[in-house]
Amino acid sequence: MFPGRVFPRPSTQRLLLREITPQDRDALLANYSDPEVARWFLEKPPASTDQVDKILREFISSYDRGAGLTWAIVFPESGELLGTCGYERVEVGSEGEIGFDLAKAYWGKGLMTEALAAILAFGFGEMGLERVVASTYSRNLRACRMFEQLGFCGRPEGEDSRLFVLSRADWGARVA
């Protein structure tokens, strides 16, 4: 995706987004092992570090192949990992699909909205995306509200999911 470039590190007022590394395994295992967190993106919480290692390898491999870009969300002062966000699928200059997770202790504090705004700015700016999509369960009301706050337009997709879409033009009008 960005061969020969340093992994991008967007930041916000409260957060730093950095490359995921194997050293993040324990923090990700703690996060993904929480059934309330995992229910939104995994069939079931991981039962071993091997399962989390597989997820980590996929995050890293996806970037190396130019297929995706996942950041660790951390507090700059402590380096504490709060969750992840990124482009699970991306076609530079065209479209990206975002995904995210956040430790339950940080829900409702606006941190994921802040992190996603940073990667949207990066996607529409540095990556030249024309549109960004995201999907979630219809019952994931927090995520649905967050996407709407960020300017996405949502529509039902299937029995229990919603597809959210944000165009470059809509993002530009929002930040202008």
C-alpha positions as CSV (number, residue, x, y, z in Angstrom):
1,M,0.0,0.0,0.0
2,F,2.8,2.4,1.0
3,P,5.9,0.5,0.0
4,G,9.1,1.9,1.4
5,R,7.2,4.3,3.7
6,V,7.2,4.5,7.4
7,F,4.0,3.1,8.9
8,P,1.6,6.1,9.3
9,R,1.0,7.4,12.9
10,P,-1.9,9.7,13.0
11,S,-2.7,11.3,16.3
12,T,-5.5,13.2,17.9
13,Q,-5.9,15.4,21.0
14,R,-6.0,12.3,23.3
15,L,-4.7,9.4,21.2
16,L,-1.9,8.0,19.1
17,L,-2.5,5.5,16.4
18,R,0.5,3.3,15.8
19,E,1.5,0.1,14.0
20,I,0.2,-3.2,15.6
21,T,3.1,-5.4,16.8
22,P,3.4,-8.9,18.3
23,Q,4.0,-7.2,21.6
24,D,0.4,-6.1,21.6
25,R,-0.8,-9.8,22.0
26,D,-1.6,-9.7,25.7
27,A,-3.5,-6.4,25.5
28,L,-5.5,-7.7,22.5
29,L,-6.1,-11.0,24.2
30,A,-7.5,-9.2,27.2
31,N,-9.7,-7.1,25.0
32,Y,-10.9,-9.8,22.7
33,S,-11.5,-12.2,25.6
34,D,-14.3,-9.9,26.9
35,P,-17.5,-11.4,25.5
36,E,-19.2,-8.0,25.4
37,V,-16.4,-6.7,23.1
38,A,-15.9,-9.8,21.0
39,R,-19.6,-10.3,20.2
40,W,-19.4,-7.5,17.6
41,F,-16.7,-8.9,15.5
42,L,-15.8,-12.5,16.5
43,E,-17.9,-15.7,16.5
44,K,-16.6,-16.3,20.0
45,P,-13.8,-14.9,22.2
46,P,-10.4,-16.4,21.6
47,A,-9.5,-19.3,23.9
48,S,-5.7,-19.0,23.5
49,T,-2.9,-16.7,22.6
50,D,-2.4,-18.7,19.4
51,Q,-5.8,-17.4,18.2
52,V,-4.8,-13.8,18.9
53,D,-1.4,-14.4,17.3
54,K,-3.2,-15.5,14.1
55,I,-5.2,-12.2,14.2
56,L,-2.0,-10.2,14.7
57,R,-0.3,-12.0,11.8
58,E,-3.3,-11.2,9.6
59,F,-3.2,-7.5,10.6
60,I,0.6,-7.3,9.8
61,S,0.3,-9.4,6.6
62,S,-2.6,-7.3,5.3
63,Y,-0.5,-4.2,5.5
64,D,2.5,-6.0,3.9
65,R,0.2,-7.1,1.0
66,G,-1.3,-3.6,0.6
67,A,-4.7,-5.0,1.4
68,G,-5.4,-3.3,4.7
69,L,-4.0,-1.0,7.4
70,T,-4.7,-1.6,11.1
71,W,-3.6,0.7,13.9
72,A,-3.2,0.1,17.6
73,I,-5.1,2.9,19.5
74,V,-3.0,4.0,22.5
75,F,-2.7,6.8,25.0
76,P,0.5,8.6,24.1
77,E,1.6,9.1,27.7
78,S,1.3,5.5,28.9
79,G,1.3,3.6,25.6
80,E,-1.7,1.6,26.9
81,L,-3.5,-0.1,24.1
82,L,-7.3,0.6,24.1
83,G,-8.2,-1.2,20.9
84,T,-7.7,-1.2,17.2
85,C,-9.1,0.5,14.1
86,G,-8.2,0.5,10.5
87,Y,-9.0,-0.3,6.9
88,E,-9.8,-4.0,6.8
89,R,-10.0,-3.8,3.0
90,V,-8.7,-1.0,0.9
91,E,-8.1,0.0,-2.7
92,V,-6.0,3.1,-2.6
93,G,-7.6,5.9,-4.6
94,S,-10.9,4.1,-4.5
95,E,-12.6,2.6,-1.5
96,G,-11.8,1.4,2.0
97,E,-13.8,-0.6,4.6
98,I,-13.2,0.2,8.2
99,G,-13.3,-2.0,11.3
100,F,-12.6,-1.3,14.9
101,D,-12.7,-2.7,18.5
102,L,-12.4,-0.9,21.8
103,A,-12.0,-2.2,25.4
104,K,-15.2,-1.9,27.3
105,A,-13.6,0.3,29.9
106,Y,-13.4,3.0,27.3
107,W,-16.9,2.8,25.8
108,G,-18.9,6.0,25.8
109,K,-16.0,8.4,26.1
110,G,-15.8,9.5,22.4
111,L,-12.4,7.8,21.9
112,M,-13.4,5.6,19.0
113,T,-15.1,8.5,17.2
114,E,-11.9,10.5,17.6
115,A,-9.8,7.6,16.3
116,L,-12.0,6.9,13.3
117,A,-12.1,10.7,12.4
118,A,-8.3,10.5,12.3
119,I,-8.2,7.5,10.0
120,L,-11.0,8.9,7.8
121,A,-8.9,12.1,7.4
122,F,-5.9,9.9,6.5
123,G,-7.9,7.8,4.1
124,F,-9.5,10.7,2.2
125,G,-6.2,12.6,2.3
126,E,-3.1,10.4,2.1
127,M,-4.8,7.4,0.5
128,G,-7.0,9.3,-1.9
129,L,-10.1,7.3,-1.1
130,E,-13.3,8.3,-2.8
131,R,-15.6,6.4,-0.3
132,V,-15.4,4.6,3.0
133,V,-17.8,1.8,4.0
134,A,-18.5,0.1,7.3
135,S,-21.0,-2.5,8.4
136,T,-22.3,-3.5,11.8
137,Y,-25.2,-5.3,13.4
138,S,-28.4,-3.2,13.5
139,R,-28.5,-3.9,17.3
140,N,-25.1,-2.3,17.8
141,L,-26.7,1.1,18.5
142,R,-23.4,2.7,19.8
143,A,-21.6,1.9,16.5
144,C,-24.6,3.1,14.4
145,R,-24.8,6.4,16.3
146,M,-21.0,6.9,16.0
147,F,-21.1,6.3,12.2
148,E,-23.9,8.8,11.9
149,Q,-22.0,11.4,14.0
150,L,-19.1,10.9,11.6
151,G,-21.3,11.7,8.6
152,F,-21.9,8.2,7.3
153,C,-25.3,7.4,5.7
154,G,-26.7,4.0,6.8
155,R,-29.1,1.6,5.3
156,P,-30.3,-1.9,6.3
157,E,-28.3,-4.8,4.7
158,G,-29.6,-8.2,5.4
159,E,-31.7,-9.2,8.4
160,D,-29.5,-7.8,11.2
161,S,-26.9,-5.6,9.7
162,R,-26.5,-2.0,8.4
163,L,-24.1,-0.7,5.8
164,F,-22.7,2.7,6.3
165,V,-21.2,4.8,3.5
166,L,-19.2,8.1,3.6
167,S,-18.1,9.8,0.4
168,R,-15.1,12.0,0.0
169,A,-17.5,14.9,-0.9
170,D,-19.6,14.4,2.2
171,W,-16.4,14.2,4.4
172,G,-15.0,17.3,2.8
173,A,-18.3,19.2,3.4
174,R,-18.2,18.1,7.0
175,V,-14.7,19.2,7.8
176,A,-14.8,22.4,5.8
